[in-house]
Amino acid sequence: MYYAFLASITLIFLACLPLYPYFKIPLHPNLFYSMLIFVALLGIVCIPTAYLLRKRVFPVDSSKDIYWSYCATRRYFWLYLLSSLPFAFSLLFFVIFAPLLPLLLGYSLSLCGLILIRPRKEDVI
């Protein structure tokens, strides 16, 4: 599931790059900078929150829980989703207004967040 999240945000980002010259529109600088600040703040809030939640919900004890695999997968899914929020909002802004820099910022923040939250061997004991 980790590689699926990485591949999906990378493929969506790469698919948006060739579309940029066709859909770019002039934006007011205030709107552009407010989008950058919003995506950056979203990354500043979501990624540390996901990291702290990861420290709190893992490790999963496989000897006590018979559904440990389902439990770990569910927890990882929500952590990955939380880490991908900056890219999701920057993609929404890209679809509406087509600015490239917030999309690049959201992609890089989400990629760093996903790398930070990646699965480790000590998550299941």
N, C-alpha and C positions, 0 to 999 in steps of 0.2 A: 504494500500500500504506500510505503514511503516513496518508492521509485515512481509509482503512478502519479502521486501529487507533484513530484519534481518534473516528470515528463509532461504532465498536463499544463502546468504554468509555463514551462519553457516552450512548448508547442504553440500555446495561445499567444505568448509574447512574440515568437518568431512569425506567426501568421499576421500579427498586427503591424509589423515593421514595413512590409511592402505596401500596406494600405495607407500609410501616413501621407505620402505626397498627394494622394487623390482626395483625401478628406480634410486636410488641414485648413482651418479657418482662422482668421485673425481674432485674437482674444484680447480683452482688456487686461492690462498687466495685473490689476488687483485680483481678477478672477484666476489668472494663471498662478500667481503667488499664493493665493488662498488655497488652491488645489494642492500645491506643493507642501504647504504647511500642514494641511489636513492629512495628507498621506503620510508625512513624516511623523506627525503626532500619533496617528493611528499605529504606525510601526513602533513608536516609542512605548505605547500603551500595550499593544497586543503581544509583542514578542516577549517582553519580560514576564507578562502575565502567564503566557503559555509555558515559559521556562519554570516559573515558580509552581504552576500546577503540575508540571511533569515531575518535579521533585516531590510533590505531595502525593500523587496517585500511583507512583511506581516505587518499589517493585511489586509485581503481582506474584503471589505465592501459589505455585502450581500444585503443591501438596494439599492445600486446604480447599481450593476451589476447583471443582471438576470442570467448570467452564472458563478456565483461566485464559484460554486462547481468545474466546469471544470478549471477555472482559478487557484484555490488553488491546485487542483490535479496536474496540469501541473507544477506549481512552485515547489511543493514538489518533483515531479519526478526528475527534473533537479538538485535540491539540494541533493537528495539522490544519484543520479548518480555521482555527483561531490565528495561526501563524500566517495563513494565506489571505487574511482580510485586507492588508494593505494593497496587495495586487488586485483583489476583487474590486475594491473601490476605485483604484486607478484605472482599471479596465472599464468600469462604468463611466468614468469621466472621459476616457478615450473614445468610447462609443458615442458619447453625446457631443463633445467638443473637439476631439482629436488632438490634444497636446501630447507630445512624445515624452517630454521630460518627467511629468508625474507617472507615466506608465513605466518608464525606466527605473524611477525611484521605488515604485511599488513592487516591481519585479525583483529588484535587488534586495529590498527589505524582506520580502517573503522568502526569497531563496536563502538568505542568511538565517531567517527564523526556522525554516525547515531543516537546514543543516544543523542548527543548534538543538533541535528537538528530535533528531534522528534516533532510531532504535539502538539500544546497546544490549550487550549480553547480560548485564546485571539487572535488566528490567524484569526478567522473569527468573524467579529463584525456585 
